[in-house]
Amino acid sequence: MISQRIKIRKMGNSHGILIPQEILKSMQWEAGQFVDLILELNALVLATPVPTLNDLVNSVPKKMKIKEVSTGRPVGKEKVD
């Protein structure tokens, strides 16, 4: 566990904190990357975002994507909406 006390700084019309390099490396975060900011009881938590289904689909290379394939008309008791 890494624990440090850091100072809240004025940044334009907002406030912010600087994340120490040691923590960035430990979390494998880089400048420009998005993180989730969560307020839990009396703690502020920064977390690596869980990718959405849309994020995962968009990360598939175009050459790996396939088009919808028809398998013919329904037979038997398939329900088609």
Secondary structure as UniProt FT lines:
FT   STRAND          9..11
FT   TURN            12..13
FT   STRAND          14..16
FT   HELIX           21..27
FT   TURN            31..32
FT   STRAND          36..40
FT   TURN            41..42
FT   STRAND          43..47
FT   HELIX           53..58
FT   HELIX           62..64
FT   TURN            76..77
//
